[in-house]
Amino acid sequence: TPYDPTKSEIGGLCYAERPLLEELKPDIRRSHFADFMKKESQFMWMGKGGMISHPHYDGFENLLGQVQGTKHICLVDPSRTKYLYVYRPYQDASKPPNYSPVDFHKPDLKKYPLFSESKVECVSIHEGEMLYIPAWWWHHVKSESRNIAVSVWHLAHSAV
């Protein structure tokens, strides 16, 4: 579903991940298109809405399934990292190197002018939909209202 980040008025900041409850694991069936990947872990994301992740990347292939509500995800190819003003440990050791200070949904191009070259792509996922987020791809996730999602992480390039 196309998503226009310029029309978003989402607020709040949250980083929360929990291992999937043992009681729910039998309900998560393995998709045939993931047969070639080696599963690493599963996480459940729950929120009341207005939740925002830090723009970041993960070193795992991620299948993000939306159980309830809607998430808006902006993605950037890792080859465009140089446009994301990534935290560097030698600049600030308190910030992880896989995070960006830029709001991918509403970038401040006066403060971060190179971001205009990032070729950000934004998409929304709704209840019953799934999004594949490749390992190392930058993503910035927002949710408007109460929602539940499940991430199934797989080892990067596990079959390649």
PyMOL commands that set and color helices and strands:
alter all, ss='L'
color gray80, all
select helices_A, chain A and resi 5-7+22-27+32-34+78-83+113-117
alter helices_A, ss='H'
color red, helices_A
select strands_A, chain A and resi 18-19+39-47+51-52+60-68+70-76+121-126+130-133+138-143+147-155
alter strands_A, ss='S'
color yellow, strands_A
deselect
rebuild
show_as cartoon
